[in-house]
Each structure stands twice: as structure tokens, then as C-alpha cells.
Amino acid sequence: MAITTVKIGTAGRGQIPHSVRQKLNITEGDTLIVEIKEILKGGP
């Protein structure tokens, strides 16, 4: 599959980069099974 980063927005939803969604043919309504390996804290 693929390894990528997922950015969490203010609403708590994760954003997967568009290029990754295209490459893996991820479309609206798909369910992803993910493994969280690390959390990189962002923001102030």
C-alpha cells in the first residue's frame, strides 16, 4: 500500500493528500484501515 501523513483539521477530521488519494483510487465513501505509528504535534 502506501505510507503518508494525515493532517488533522480543527473539526478533527484527517486530510489525506490528493496525490495519494488519486494513486490509490480512494473515493468518497471508502473506508480506510490505518495503523498509527507516530503522532507529530503541530500548531502553536
Long-range contacts (C-beta under 8 A, 24 or more apart in sequence): 5-40, 6-34, 7-42
